Amino acid sequence: MPSQVSRRVSLGSLAAFVVHQFVGGNIDASRIAVNGLELQQFVRLLFRSVENEFEPGNLLGPVHPFGGGTGGQTVDLFIGEMITSVA
């Protein structure tokens, strides 16, 4: 029997938007900071209900996109960020 999460994913009622950021090596630290701020601004522009700061490895949500789904079905969207350190 499928789990509740896998069932919701297969029905299209659950989604995740995850930004993968690379840090270290020759990557300019000031650009990393700007990217983080721009991600926050982007998400807040689309979803005014998001007030928390992103913490890498954690998902915010659920938030509900404009249009919210088809046939009156709501899609729960989770937003997150992951970071990978490169040499």
N, C-alpha and C positions, 0 to 999 in steps of 0.2 A: 504494500500500500504506500503510495507516495506521501511525502511529508507535506504539511500545509504550505511551506514556502515553495517547494518545487511545484505544487499544484497551482499556486498563484502565479508563478513565473510562466508556466505553460498556458495559463489562461490569459496572460498579458496584463494582469492587474498589479504586478510588482516589477519595478525597474531600478537600475542603479547607474549613475553617472560618476565615474571615477577618473580623476586626473592623475596621471603618472608623471612625477617630477624627478629629474635627475640632478644630483648635487655632487660637488667635489670636483677633483681633477682640474681641468681648464675652464670649468663653468664659472662665469662671473657671478659672485655672491650678490651683487646689487641687482642683477637681473632676476635672480631667484626671489629676492624680496619683492620686487615689482610684480613678478608673475603671481605671487601669493596674494598680494593686494588686489590685483586685477581679477583673480578668480573670485575673491570675496565680493567684489563689486558686481561682477557678472551674475552671480547667484542671487544676490540681493535685488538686482534689477528685475530678474525673472520671478523671484519668489520673495515677496516683501515680508513674509512670515518668518524667514530665516534670520535669526538674531545672533546665534552663536558663531564663534570663530571656528574655523576648521582646525582639527587636530589630525595630523597624518595617522592613518590606520583606523580612524573612526568614521562612521557614516552618520550624516545628519538626515533627519527626516522621520517620518515621511512628509514630503511636501507634495502638493498637487498641481501639476502643470495646467496651464490654460487649456481649456477644451476637455480636460480630465478623462478622456477615454471615449469609447464608442458605445452607443446603446445605453447611455446612462451609467456605464460602469466607470468607477473611479480607479485611476492608476496611482499607486503609492510609489513615489520616486524618492530614492535615497541618494544623497550626494556625498562624495568623499574624495580624499586625496591620499595618494601613497607616494613615498619617497624612496628612491634607490640611490645609494652612494656609489659613485664611480671613481676609479683610481686615476 
